[in-house]
Amino acid sequence: MPNLDSPIVKDREAWYVSQKASFGIMVERSKLYLYHIVDELEKRGMPTELALLPMVESAFNPMAYSKSHASGLWQFIPSTGKQYKLTQNWWYDARRDIVASTSAALDYLEFLYEMHGDWQLALASYNWGENAVARAIQKNAADGLPGDYPNLTMPQETRYYVPKLQALKNIIANPAAFGVDLNRIANQPYFATVPIRNIDIKLAAKLAQMPVEDLIALNPAHKRPVISAEQSKTLVLPIDRVAVFEANLAKRSHPLVSWKSYWLKRGDKLARLATKHGIGLAELKRVNGIEGSGGERPGTEILVPVKTEEANAVVVPAVYRGTPSASKPKNVVYMVKRGDTLHSIAGRYSVSVEDLRQWNRLGGLKAGQRLVIHVPAGASGK
């Protein structure tokens, strides 16, 4: 991929280097996934710096979820996910599936490159949308201007998008020059897939002799405490856990599932069902992604525990909680005061400087200026 040299790249290099703790966490997360992504890119003959794109998109957090409802390492919105055959239902969200979403993302990037013949324009399209980029190119052509990435008129987020990737590439290619220490990643697969039947996630982790949180990090697409083979026929495990999992599974004589589906009938109450099945109401809601007082519509599918020796010991990880789509940001109009800076305002309202610039098309900042701020739910603005 051609390098991009611009002041924004330098700005993003300085920003990443200044965020040592969060940068280190992001790099540490990436170790689980990078070999697989690089391997898939090499098979397709695509630029391997694209393996760093999840750092820009999600900071390599497979549970990342944006205000535009984008999800997973590659941040697919629901419509694009469906277009690339990423299943999204009550049980399973393939946008968070490490293997499936990587394949879909590379398919999409290949399509965008074939459309534009230019990786920077392909990346701009991945962020902004191919039709928006095509219109921007057509506008420049009509005005007699170049149609390359640096010359297009685009949203601030897209303007910073390719420079972020370039900055990460520069830092990782030469960490010593930036005063950054990076641990080596073994040039071998971190994980493998194994065929699976319906099984509790907690039990799968027990059979693999690994923490349930580590298993979820490789299988984040499953939204319930049971892995449904109808949704995904494979389980992702660290290479060194495959043999022990298969051996323990072969010896298992007890049921693999301690939950069963139940379809709500007219008059059913979650509190009564919780008592009947020996589970707390809060935990029953958590298992089923139910928030607030709703969730009792007849015909709704929920999971209830089966009375096995393991059912009462189930601890549901936070990953099963419903997505925060119900919490919407609130709009605030802020009048700039003398001494304010973009960084101080952004910090006060828990937003980024880039967002402030994009929402208000900012150049400079002056006292008396009014800013529109989309304050995240739960942020106080104090």
RAGI-V190289 format. One line per field, one symbol per residue. phi: phi as a letter, one per 20 degrees, with the letter a starting at -180 (. if undefined). A space follows every 50 residues. Layout:
phi->???
This chain:
phi->.ffddbgfffffgfffffdgffffffffgfffdfgfffgffffemegfff fegffffclldfegbefemfbngdlffgffgfgdmegcbfebcffefgff ffffffgfffgffffdmbfffffgffedofffffffffffffemdfdegf eeebfggffeffgfffffgffffbfffdmddcffdfebgeccdcfbdgbf fffgfffelbfffffffecfffedfdeeffebecdecggfdfffffffff efdegecdccfcdgdgnfcffffffgemcffffgffgdmedmdendfgnf ecdcfeedfdgfefdeffgefgfeffeefdecddefdgnfcgffffffdl cefffgfffdledecbgnfedecefggneeme
